Structure formats: structure tokens, C-alpha cells
Amino acid sequence: MVPVPTRRNQVSVIGLGYIGLPTAAFLASTGLKVLGCDINKERVDTINSGIVPFVEPGFEKLLADVVHDGTLTAATEPTPSDAFIIAVPTPFKGGNKVDDKYVMAATETIAPLLRGNELVILESTSPPGLTELIGKRIIELRPDLTLEPNAASSIYLAHAPERVLPGKIMEEMTANARIVGGLNKEASKRVQALYSRFCDGEILLTDARTAEMAKLTENAFRDVNIAFANELSLICDDLDINVWELIELANHHPRVNILQPGPGVGGHCIAVDPWFIVSSSPDYSNLIKTAREVNDSKPEYVIKQVTEAIAKQKADGTTPSIAVLGLTFKPNIDDLRESPAVEILSHLASEYSEIKFNVVEPNISELPTEFAYSPNISLHKLNEALALSTISLLLVDHKEFKFNRDLLRTQPLLIDTRGLTADN
């Protein structure tokens, strides 16, 4: 029999990344006692100092305030709590299926702390059925508990997928509607009561599988539309048409809203989530799969463009060097997860070890680990990188690059994957 823990009247958030830490801070700002947990001791120490360990505009003051007030503390392990929120990564593995090892590790960590009547919330993006697997694992580890409601030993389990955009979390954490899917209605209602403390948006209740699928559907919808724009850019290159002007013209139609093409799709949502649908229902997800393949192939096209530019300069007797403008997966943040820019640089730097790659990434102070010891990759300010380079490769439309649009237009050989300098 597992010993009965002492209740601490608190919420524990497992995983203090781009979603878990803001969730913990917003809950703490309502006066709740919140314990944030992360296996990264350095990150825990940073948070306990009131410092945000990543770039998120406007979040610094909120975190500093709740840490100063003592409503949010961080630790490497959770303690008994009234509610546990799991916000750990769910990457994909072979066959583009979810790798649930982090979710299951978090589940196994909190299982011994349960005594009955706790709320367990999975925020991590999940394929349909993962919330149920968590419940099954809890009962395997704690057969003295039950997932049926209204008993002294009941555990209330639900999925509440995050729906915020990195870079806009201060606005969207409170304003966006939330979807909550419990294994039973009581679990959904309990999550609704907890999240309504900081969420002004509508909180929509459903079952766990529908909530899981809803998040995947939102990101697959975006992915399909981005794939249309990316495929259109390839067609326009082939037909010698300015894709940026074409999209601007087409979007004047009242029922047309084509997105902007780019070098690929990154981040831990749009670049990953559609694969969970494909792996869950491979026979009926042909369009979603094709869109994912189009977007996954776009970095290869950019690499081809750069390769052709390198060959041309070498043929002209020029020694190529490349300014790589942007590494993050979207503008004005420091998030490198699934970034097509990182993929492109990694391939090019490996293929052309004799070429210098002068990276400009305003949101990081040092190169990511995979490039830290590459002798042909170095980090620079914009003007310096441009002066050192014969080819400029614009991969992310950071605000710093927008401010210098006219300077970029003067570069002798610019490959602009974002249309930042396009005349349209």
C-alpha cells in the first residue's frame, strides 16, 4: 500500500518550458500556491531567481512578481498537490508517431503522490487516446485509486491542450478560448473551474479524445494552408512569376486568404502535430500527409537555391561566404525547435565545410549546441555579417531585418525566402 501523502493545497506544473512556465506563472498570479517542476536544475535556479529562461515579450515582470510574492517556486521534483499539470514535450519518433516517454515519466513521478481527489491535467499535445493511456498507467501503478468519479479514491484526469503562440503568450494565455476534455464530466468541470481563474476566454468542455484531436486539427489546418502557399511559391519560380505579388493580388478576393510561403515550417506544433493525425488514421489522412510532405521538403528547395548560387560564384572566381539571417522557427523569439533555418544551415555547413557561414540571430547570445564547435559557423551582428558575405540568405523575418529592409535590398546576391524585400 502506498503511503498517504500530506496535502499541500497547491498546484504542481510538470515541465517549465515555453508553455508550462507561463501556465504556472498565470496560475500563481491568481493567488494559488504553485510549484513548477523541471528536471533541468539550471532552469529551476534561473526561475527561482525570477529570470525568464527564454524570450517571451512582456513575461519578465509577471514571472518576477510571482516569484517575489512566493506564489511560484520551482523544484526538480513535485510534491503532493491538489492538481498536477503535465506540460512536457511530446516529440515524434520513428514512423512519425508520438514519443510519449516524457509524458509517461511525468505520470510515473506523480503517481506515488496521489491519495485521491486530485486533478491531473495533460497539456502536452497528444494523439487521440494518450490521456486514456495516462489513466491506465496511473491505475497500474496505484490500483488503490479509481478513475471513476465521486469516490474517496477518485482521480480526475483531463486533457487541456495549450492554444497559445510563442511571442504572444501574455495576450493569448488569458484571451484565447480553451478546450477541456475529461475522462468524465466531473474532471472537465474541475479543470474549467481551475483555468477560469486566469482564462477570460470561453472554456469549452468535451471528452478527452475530441480535445486531443481538436488541437491537432487546428495545427493541421494551418499546415495545409501553409503547404498551399509553399507549393505555390515553387510553381511561381518555375513559371517566372513573383509569388509575393501574386498572393497580394489574389488576397483582394473577399473569400481568399492565402498565407505567406517560407523556407519550411517549424516549431513543436504545426511541424509535428499533423503527423499524429496521420499515424493515428493513415488510411484517411492523405491531404494532411501530403501537406506535411510539401512543407518538410521546402528546406531542400532552399538548399538547392543556395547550392546554385555557390556554384555560380565559384564559376566566376568568387570565394563564397554566406550571411544566414535568422535561425528560429518564427520571428522575434528564441525558439529553435524544428526550425527549418537550423536544418538548412546544418546541411549547408556540412556540405560546404570550406565556406564561412556568418549567422545573424538577434534573439540568442550564442550558437546552439550543434553549431557551437563548427569552425565555419560564427555569430555576428547584421552589418558585420553582410560585410563578410558574398551571399545573403534570409530565413526568418525578424523585426531587426524588417528595419533594415533597404540595406538588404542592396546586397549583391540575396535569397529572400520570406519575401521581406520583394517589390509587390
BAMARKE-742856 format. One record per residue (C-alpha): residue number from 1; x, y, z; residue in three letters. Coordinates in pm, 1 decimal. Layout:
<rs>
R   resi         px         py         pz   resn
R    NUM          X          Y          Z    ALA
...
</rs>
This chain:
<rs>
R   resi         px         py         pz   resn
R      1        0.0        0.0        0.0    MET
R      2      138.6      340.7      -98.6    VAL
R      3      168.4      578.1      197.4    PRO
R      4      -89.3      857.8      200.7    VAL
R      5       87.7     1187.6      131.6    PRO
R      6       14.9     1508.4      315.8    THR
R      7     -187.3     1752.2      106.9    ARG
R      8       -8.6     2079.8       35.3    ARG
R      9     -300.2     2283.1     -109.1    ASN
R     10     -108.0     2364.8     -425.3    GLN
R     11      -84.8     2305.8     -799.0    VAL
R     12      223.5     2135.0     -942.5    SER
R     13      319.1     2204.1    -1304.3    VAL
R     14      548.9     1939.5    -1453.8    ILE
R     15      769.8     2085.1    -1726.0    GLY
R     16      876.6     2451.3    -1726.7    LEU
R     17      920.5     2518.9    -2097.1    GLY
R     18      751.8     2766.8    -2327.4    TYR
R     19      404.3     2654.7    -2210.6    ILE
R     20      449.8     2506.5    -1864.1    GLY
R     21      623.7     2808.3    -1710.1    LEU
R     22      370.5     3067.9    -1831.3    PRO
R     23       86.4     2840.8    -1719.7    THR
R     24      244.5     2813.6    -1375.1    ALA
R     25      300.1     3188.6    -1354.7    ALA
R     26      -53.3     3280.3    -1461.3    PHE
R     27     -199.0     3040.5    -1205.5    LEU
R     28       31.4     3181.3     -937.5    ALA
R     29      -76.8     3534.8    -1026.2    SER
R     30     -429.6     3446.1     -908.2    THR
R     31     -300.1     3374.5     -559.0    GLY
R     32     -268.1     2997.7     -588.1    LEU
R     33       37.5     2827.5     -446.3    LYS
R     34      215.4     2680.4     -749.7    VAL
R     35      517.2     2450.6     -763.7    LEU
R     36      686.5     2437.6    -1101.8    GLY
R     37      890.7     2123.1    -1166.6    CYS
R     38     1163.5     2061.1    -1421.4    ASP
R     39     1447.9     1809.0    -1436.0    ILE
R     40     1683.2     2086.5    -1555.1    ASN
R     41     1842.0     2216.8    -1234.6    LYS
R     42     1991.0     2520.0    -1407.8    GLU
R     43     1646.7     2618.9    -1536.7    ARG
R     44     1496.1     2572.3    -1190.2    VAL
R     45     1760.1     2800.1    -1035.9    ASP
R     46     1707.2     3061.7    -1306.5    THR
R     47     1331.0     3065.8    -1245.7    ILE
R     48     1374.2     3087.3     -868.9    ASN
R     49     1582.1     3399.1     -935.4    SER
R     50     1282.0     3547.8    -1116.5    GLY
R     51     1450.4     3531.2    -1456.4    ILE
R     52     1276.0     3401.7    -1769.0    VAL
R     53     1494.5     3133.6    -1934.6    PRO
R     54     1368.3     3209.8    -2286.4    PHE
R     55     1247.9     3505.0    -2492.1    VAL
R     56      881.0     3589.8    -2439.1    GLU
R     57      788.3     3958.4    -2470.5    PRO
R     58      624.6     4104.2    -2160.2    GLY
R     59      654.2     3787.7    -1948.9    PHE
R     60      952.3     3904.0    -1743.3    GLU
R     61      754.5     4118.6    -1499.9    LYS
R     62      485.2     3858.1    -1434.7    LEU
R     63      741.1     3591.6    -1350.5    LEU
R     64      945.3     3824.8    -1130.2    ALA
R     65      630.3     3928.4     -942.1    ASP
R     66      500.6     3577.6     -864.5    VAL
R     67      845.7     3455.6     -762.2    VAL
R     68      891.8     3760.2     -538.6    HIS
R     69      546.4     3708.5     -385.4    ASP
R     70      625.4     3342.9     -315.1    GLY
R     71      323.8     3209.0     -503.3    THR
R     72      551.0     3038.3     -757.1    LEU
R     73      855.8     2833.3     -669.0    THR
R     74     1048.5     2588.1     -883.1    ALA
R     75     1198.3     2249.8     -795.0    ALA
R     76     1331.0     1940.5     -968.2    THR
R     77     1060.9     1714.5     -821.6    GLU
R     78      689.9     1759.8     -746.5    PRO
R     79      531.6     1725.0     -404.8    THR
R     80      175.0     1624.9     -308.4    PRO
R     81      -69.4     1870.7     -462.8    SER
R     82     -438.0     1920.8     -533.0    ASP
R     83     -372.5     1937.1     -907.5    ALA
R     84      -92.6     1828.0    -1138.2    PHE
R     85      -47.3     1980.6    -1483.2    ILE
R     86      175.2     1785.5    -1723.6    ILE
R     87      336.7     2015.6    -1981.4    ALA
R     88      631.6     1815.4    -2110.1    VAL
R     89      743.4     1761.8    -2472.1    PRO
R     90      571.1     1509.7    -2699.5    THR
R     91      815.5     1475.7    -2991.1    PRO
R     92      768.5     1226.0    -3269.3    PHE
R     93      981.9      919.8    -3326.0    LYS
R     94     1017.8      656.0    -3599.3    GLY
R     95      715.7      635.6    -3824.7    GLY
R     96      616.9      989.4    -3718.6    ASN
R     97      439.8      852.0    -3412.3    LYS
R     98      434.8     1027.7    -3077.8    VAL
R     99      716.1      959.4    -2835.1    ASP
R    100      529.1      954.0    -2505.0    ASP
R    101      830.6      878.9    -2281.7    LYS
R    102      831.3     1224.6    -2122.2    TYR
R    103      457.9     1215.5    -2054.0    VAL
R    104      482.2      867.9    -1905.0    MET
R    105      785.4      964.7    -1696.5    ALA
R    106      587.1     1256.7    -1554.4    ALA
R    107      291.9     1025.5    -1487.5    THR
R    108      513.3      777.3    -1304.0    GLU
R    109      662.4     1060.8    -1097.8    THR
R    110      329.8     1189.8     -969.1    ILE
R    111      156.5      852.0     -921.4    ALA
R    112      310.5      783.4     -575.8    PRO
R    113      197.1     1129.9     -458.2    LEU
R    114     -173.1     1069.5     -522.2    LEU
R    115     -410.7      991.9     -239.7    ARG
R    116     -746.5     1053.0     -406.3    GLY
R    117     -949.7     1354.6     -522.6    ASN
R    118     -659.1     1507.4     -720.7    GLU
R    119     -692.5     1663.4    -1063.3    LEU
R    120     -439.8     1552.6    -1329.7    VAL
R    121     -429.0     1763.8    -1646.8    ILE
R    122     -234.1     1680.7    -1961.4    LEU
R    123     -148.3     1998.3    -2154.8    GLU
R    124      109.9     1837.4    -2381.8    SER
R    125       -9.5     1797.0    -2740.5    THR
R    126     -128.7     1439.4    -2779.9    SER
R    127     -262.2     1192.7    -3036.0    PRO
R    128     -612.2     1062.8    -2963.1    PRO
R    129     -600.5      816.8    -2675.1    GLY
R    130     -291.7      935.5    -2486.0    LEU
R    131     -491.7     1079.1    -2195.7    THR
R    132     -657.4      739.4    -2155.7    GLU
R    133     -315.7      571.1    -2154.5    LEU
R    134     -206.8      802.7    -1872.9    ILE
R    135     -511.8      697.3    -1675.2    GLY
R    136     -435.5      332.2    -1740.8    LYS
R    137      -76.9      380.3    -1624.7    ARG
R    138     -185.1      553.7    -1303.8    ILE
R    139     -416.8      266.7    -1216.8    ILE
R    140     -144.8       11.5    -1297.8    GLU
R    141       85.0      188.1    -1052.5    LEU
R    142     -188.5      267.7     -799.8    ARG
R    143     -462.9        1.0     -806.8    PRO
R    144     -599.1      152.0     -485.1    ASP
R    145     -720.3      450.9     -691.1    LEU
R    146    -1000.0      481.2     -946.0    THR
R    147    -1078.7      696.8    -1248.3    LEU
R    148    -1449.9      673.7    -1177.1    GLU
R    149    -1582.3      995.0    -1018.9    PRO
R    150    -1724.8     1065.7     -675.7    ASN
R    151    -1527.1      818.0     -466.2    ALA
R    152    -1274.0      899.2     -196.2    ALA
R    153    -1004.3      740.4     -414.2    SER
R    154    -1108.9      909.3     -740.5    SER
R    155     -850.9     1072.7     -966.4    ILE
R    156     -988.0     1326.6    -1214.1    TYR
R    157     -797.8     1318.5    -1543.5    LEU
R    158     -839.8     1552.0    -1842.1    ALA
R    159     -666.7     1690.4    -2149.3    HIS
R    160     -649.2     2069.0    -2186.7    ALA
R    161     -430.0     2144.4    -2489.4    PRO
R    162     -239.6     2472.0    -2488.4    GLU
R    163     -352.1     2710.6    -2762.2    ARG
R    164     -102.9     2996.8    -2744.6    VAL
R    165      153.1     3128.4    -2989.3    LEU
R    166      509.8     3180.9    -2864.5    PRO
R    167      576.3     3552.8    -2874.8    GLY
R    168      214.6     3636.3    -2785.5    LYS
R    169      167.3     3437.3    -2467.6    ILE
R    170       92.5     3738.5    -2245.2    MET
R    171     -210.4     3816.7    -2460.2    GLU
R    172     -325.4     3472.3    -2565.2    GLU
R    173     -289.1     3285.8    -2233.7    MET
R    174     -582.4     3481.7    -2095.0    THR
R    175     -778.6     3576.5    -2407.8    ALA
R    176     -790.0     3254.0    -2607.7    ASN
R    177    -1071.1     3004.5    -2567.2    ALA
R    178     -967.7     2675.4    -2408.1    ARG
R    179    -1081.0     2322.6    -2487.3    ILE
R    180    -1105.4     2078.8    -2196.3    VAL
R    181    -1170.8     1709.3    -2241.8    GLY
R    182    -1209.1     1495.4    -1933.5    GLY
R    183    -1232.1     1120.9    -1896.3    LEU
R    184    -1561.7     1209.2    -1731.4    ASN
R    185    -1773.4     1523.4    -1696.7    LYS
R    186    -1663.9     1589.9    -1340.6    GLU
R    187    -1298.9     1601.6    -1449.0    ALA
R    188    -1385.7     1854.4    -1722.3    SER
R    189    -1575.3     2073.6    -1476.9    LYS
R    190    -1285.9     2074.0    -1232.4    ARG
R    191    -1040.6     2185.2    -1499.0    VAL
R    192    -1285.9     2453.4    -1607.9    GLN
R    193    -1301.7     2585.7    -1251.9    ALA
R    194     -921.6     2592.3    -1220.3    LEU
R    195     -849.6     2754.1    -1558.1    TYR
R    196    -1125.5     3012.3    -1522.2    SER
R    197     -908.4     3172.8    -1253.8    ARG
R    198     -684.8     3319.0    -1526.3    PHE
R    199     -857.4     3248.7    -1858.6    CYS
R    200    -1106.5     3510.9    -1979.1    ASP
R    201    -1179.1     3319.9    -2299.7    GLY
R    202    -1456.3     3065.7    -2326.1    GLU
R    203    -1374.8     2724.9    -2177.8    ILE
R    204    -1532.1     2457.4    -2394.8    LEU
R    205    -1598.0     2113.8    -2246.0    LEU
R    206    -1582.0     1785.4    -2437.1    THR
R    207    -1433.5     1437.0    -2399.5    ASP
R    208    -1061.4     1365.0    -2390.4    ALA
R    209    -1024.5     1219.6    -2741.5    ARG
R    210    -1207.8     1509.9    -2902.3    THR
R    211     -992.1     1759.9    -2710.1    ALA
R    212     -677.8     1580.3    -2825.9    GLU
R    213     -796.4     1581.5    -3186.7    MET
R    214     -904.7     1946.3    -3169.8    ALA
R    215     -551.0     2071.0    -3108.9    LYS
R    216     -414.2     1852.2    -3386.4    LEU
R    217     -687.6     1970.3    -3621.7    THR
R    218     -611.4     2337.3    -3558.8    GLU
R    219     -245.5     2289.5    -3647.1    ASN
R    220     -314.5     2058.6    -3941.2    ALA
R    221     -546.6     2325.2    -4084.2    PHE
R    222     -264.4     2578.1    -4064.8    ARG
R    223      -17.4     2329.9    -4210.4    ASP
R    224     -235.6     2254.3    -4512.3    VAL
R    225     -276.6     2625.0    -4584.9    ASN
R    226       96.2     2692.3    -4548.2    ILE
R    227      166.3     2398.4    -4780.3    ALA
R    228      -56.1     2558.9    -5043.9    PHE
R    229      148.4     2879.7    -5019.5    ALA
R    230      478.0     2691.6    -5027.1    ASN
R    231      374.3     2483.8    -5327.9    GLU
R    232      254.2     2798.2    -5498.9    LEU
R    233      597.9     2954.3    -5447.5    SER
R    234      760.4     2658.8    -5623.1    LEU
R    235      518.7     2682.9    -5914.9    ILE
R    236      580.2     3057.5    -5946.1    CYS
R    237      957.0     3009.5    -5950.1    ASP
R    238      912.2     2755.8    -6227.5    ASP
R    239      689.9     2992.8    -6428.0    LEU
R    240      892.7     3309.3    -6353.1    ASP
R    241      613.6     3477.0    -6155.5    ILE
R    242      656.7     3693.2    -5842.6    ASN
R    243      474.5     3483.7    -5584.3    VAL
R    244      451.9     3768.8    -5333.7    TRP
R    245      277.5     3995.4    -5584.2    GLU
R    246       54.1     3707.0    -5693.0    LEU
R    247      -59.3     3633.7    -5337.0    ILE
R    248     -124.0     4001.1    -5267.8    GLU
R    249     -341.1     4025.7    -5577.0    LEU
R    250     -528.5     3700.9    -5508.1    ALA
R    251     -598.5     3803.5    -5149.6    ASN
R    252     -800.1     4100.4    -5270.2    HIS
R    253    -1076.6     3849.3    -5340.4    HIS
R    254    -1314.7     3862.7    -5041.2    PRO
R    255    -1307.1     3486.1    -4987.3    ARG
R    256     -936.3     3424.9    -5047.1    VAL
R    257     -669.2     3449.5    -4777.8    ASN
R    258     -350.2     3279.3    -4894.0    ILE
R    259      -75.6     3263.6    -4631.4    LEU
R    260      286.4     3359.6    -4692.0    GLN
R    261      537.0     3098.9    -4812.3    PRO
R    262      868.0     3045.3    -4638.3    GLY
R    263     1165.2     2808.9    -4607.1    PRO
R    264      957.8     2541.1    -4434.0    GLY
R    265      753.4     2500.9    -4117.4    VAL
R    266      899.2     2479.4    -3769.4    GLY
R    267      807.7     2477.7    -3403.2    GLY
R    268      673.1     2198.3    -3190.5    HIS
R    269      313.9     2239.2    -3308.7    CYS
R    270      249.3     2284.1    -3679.9    ILE
R    271      558.9     2089.3    -3784.5    ALA
R    272      472.8     1795.1    -3558.1    VAL
R    273      103.4     1770.0    -3475.2    ASP
R    274      -30.9     1674.1    -3821.5    PRO
R    275      187.0     1362.3    -3814.3    TRP
R    276       -2.9     1247.1    -3504.2    PHE
R    277     -322.8     1250.9    -3710.6    ILE
R    278     -153.1     1066.0    -3996.1    VAL
R    279      -12.9      798.5    -3765.8    SER
R    280     -347.1      758.9    -3587.8    SER
R    281     -551.9      722.8    -3907.4    SER
R    282     -314.4      659.7    -4202.2    PRO
R    283     -582.7      539.7    -4444.7    ASP
R    284     -786.6      860.6    -4430.8    TYR
R    285     -532.2     1140.8    -4390.5    SER
R    286     -393.3     1172.9    -4742.2    ASN
R    287     -429.1     1550.2    -4774.6    LEU
R    288     -277.8     1614.7    -4432.4    ILE
R    289       12.5     1382.4    -4511.9    LYS
R    290       76.9     1548.6    -4849.3    THR
R    291       77.0     1894.5    -4691.2    ALA
R    292      328.7     1777.5    -4433.1    ARG
R    293      549.2     1635.5    -4709.1    GLU
R    294      532.7     1962.1    -4906.8    VAL
R    295      636.5     2166.7    -4604.7    ASN
R    296      903.0     1917.8    -4499.0    ASP
R    297     1054.0     1935.0    -4848.7    SER
R    298     1076.4     2315.0    -4868.1    LYS
R    299     1417.2     2333.7    -4690.0    PRO
R    300     1556.9     2109.2    -4966.1    GLU
R    301     1443.1     2362.9    -5225.3    TYR
R    302     1613.4     2646.8    -5036.8    VAL
R    303     1931.7     2439.4    -5012.1    ILE
R    304     1914.3     2389.5    -5388.3    LYS
R    305     1887.1     2767.1    -5440.3    GLN
R    306     2193.2     2828.9    -5224.1    VAL
R    307     2386.5     2548.3    -5393.1    THR
R    308     2321.7     2706.3    -5732.6    GLU
R    309     2436.1     3046.5    -5603.9    ALA
R    310     2755.0     2893.6    -5462.9    ILE
R    311     2829.8     2718.1    -5791.6    ALA
R    312     2776.2     3040.2    -5987.0    LYS
R    313     3011.1     3239.2    -5766.8    GLN
R    314     3278.4     2971.0    -5780.8    LYS
R    315     3249.7     2963.4    -6159.3    ALA
R    316     3300.8     3342.4    -6162.2    ASP
R    317     3613.0     3308.6    -5947.5    GLY
R    318     3449.5     3438.3    -5629.9    THR
R    319     3511.0     3266.0    -5295.5    THR
R    320     3160.3     3231.7    -5149.5    PRO
R    321     3069.1     3321.8    -4793.2    SER
R    322     2712.3     3326.7    -4664.8    ILE
R    323     2521.0     3552.3    -4425.3    ALA
R    324     2248.6     3336.1    -4267.1    VAL
R    325     1977.3     3571.1    -4142.6    LEU
R    326     1770.6     3404.5    -3872.1    GLY
R    327     1771.3     3062.6    -3705.1    LEU
R    328     1448.3     3048.7    -3503.5    THR
R    329     1131.0     2886.2    -3634.5    PHE
R    330      935.9     3215.2    -3631.2    LYS
R    331     1013.1     3586.8    -3591.6    PRO
R    332     1115.5     3763.6    -3271.8    ASN
R    333     1155.6     3465.6    -3038.0    ILE
R    334     1448.8     3240.4    -2943.5    ASP
R    335     1273.8     2906.4    -3006.2    ASP
R    336     1476.5     2679.0    -3236.6    LEU
R    337     1256.0     2369.7    -3212.8    ARG
R    338     1204.6     2200.7    -3552.0    GLU
R    339     1336.2     2516.0    -3718.9    SER
R    340     1378.7     2484.3    -4096.2    PRO
R    341     1651.6     2750.1    -4073.9    ALA
R    342     1856.0     2525.9    -3845.6    VAL
R    343     1801.8     2232.5    -4081.7    GLU
R    344     1914.7     2438.9    -4379.8    ILE
R    345     2227.5     2570.4    -4208.1    LEU
R    346     2318.2     2226.1    -4076.6    SER
R    347     2303.3     2074.5    -4423.3    HIS
R    348     2490.2     2357.3    -4597.5    LEU
R    349     2765.4     2385.0    -4335.8    ALA
R    350     2823.5     2010.5    -4352.7    SER
R    351     2822.2     2004.2    -4733.4    GLU
R    352     3047.7     2308.2    -4768.0    TYR
R    353     3297.9     2289.0    -4484.0    SER
R    354     3528.7     2530.6    -4668.7    GLU
R    355     3266.2     2809.8    -4674.4    ILE
R    356     3217.3     3056.7    -4389.0    LYS
R    357     2861.8     3090.7    -4259.7    PHE
R    358     2805.6     3422.4    -4080.8    ASN
R    359     2491.5     3379.6    -3872.1    VAL
R    360     2272.0     3666.8    -3754.5    VAL
R    361     2018.1     3567.7    -3489.2    GLU
R    362     1921.5     3866.1    -3270.3    PRO
R    363     1740.6     3654.8    -3009.6    ASN
R    364     2026.7     3429.4    -2899.3    ILE
R    365     2362.6     3515.3    -2741.0    SER
R    366     2545.2     3202.4    -2851.2    GLU
R    367     2512.8     2941.1    -3120.6    LEU
R    368     2304.7     2630.9    -3046.3    PRO
R    369     2498.0     2325.3    -2932.9    THR
R    370     2500.6     2156.0    -3272.7    GLU
R    371     2691.0     2452.7    -3421.1    PHE
R    372     2899.4     2561.7    -3122.9    ALA
R    373     3211.5     2373.6    -3235.2    TYR
R    374     3172.6     2415.6    -3611.6    SER
R    375     3477.3     2611.5    -3731.8    PRO
R    376     3295.0     2751.5    -4034.3    ASN
R    377     2992.3     2888.8    -3842.2    ILE
R    378     3005.7     3207.4    -3634.0    SER
R    379     2756.3     3451.3    -3481.4    LEU
R    380     2758.8     3817.0    -3591.0    HIS
R    381     2570.5     4144.9    -3591.4    LYS
R    382     2380.1     4217.4    -3912.2    LEU
R    383     2611.5     4478.6    -4065.6    ASN
R    384     2918.5     4272.2    -3989.4    GLU
R    385     2773.7     3953.0    -4138.9    ALA
R    386     2667.2     4131.0    -4457.1    LEU
R    387     3012.6     4288.9    -4496.7    ALA
R    388     3177.2     3948.2    -4460.3    LEU
R    389     2948.3     3766.2    -4705.1    SER
R    390     2900.1     3732.6    -5079.1    THR
R    391     2557.8     3563.6    -5045.9    ILE
R    392     2278.5     3664.7    -4806.6    SER
R    393     2019.0     3405.2    -4708.1    LEU
R    394     1712.9     3548.2    -4533.3    LEU
R    395     1535.2     3269.3    -4343.9    LEU
R    396     1341.2     3448.6    -4067.0    VAL
R    397     1169.6     3787.7    -4093.1    ASP
R    398     1281.3     3924.2    -3755.2    HIS
R    399     1192.4     4285.7    -3679.0    LYS
R    400     1561.6     4376.1    -3694.4    GLU
R    401     1568.9     4263.0    -4056.6    PHE
R    402     1249.1     4449.5    -4137.8    LYS
R    403     1404.2     4768.7    -4002.9    PHE
R    404     1696.6     4711.4    -4241.3    ASN
R    405     1491.5     4613.2    -4545.6    ARG
R    406     1654.1     4878.7    -4764.9    ASP
R    407     2003.4     4762.6    -4664.4    LEU
R    408     1916.7     4403.6    -4751.6    LEU
R    409     1789.2     4510.2    -5092.3    ARG
R    410     2138.4     4644.1    -5174.9    THR
R    411     2307.0     4308.1    -5123.1    GLN
R    412     2458.4     4171.4    -5445.1    PRO
R    413     2309.9     3823.1    -5404.8    LEU
R    414     2012.6     3789.2    -5170.7    LEU
R    415     1799.5     3476.0    -5138.4    ILE
R    416     1486.9     3603.0    -4960.5    ASP
R    417     1270.0     3309.3    -4851.1    THR
R    418     1025.3     3535.2    -4666.4    ARG
R    419      951.2     3798.4    -4929.1    GLY
R    420     1072.0     4067.2    -4691.6    LEU
R    421     1243.6     4263.1    -4968.0    THR
R    422     1006.5     4175.9    -5250.7    ALA
R    423      859.2     4454.7    -5460.9    ASP
R    424      487.3     4389.9    -5484.2    ASN
</rs>
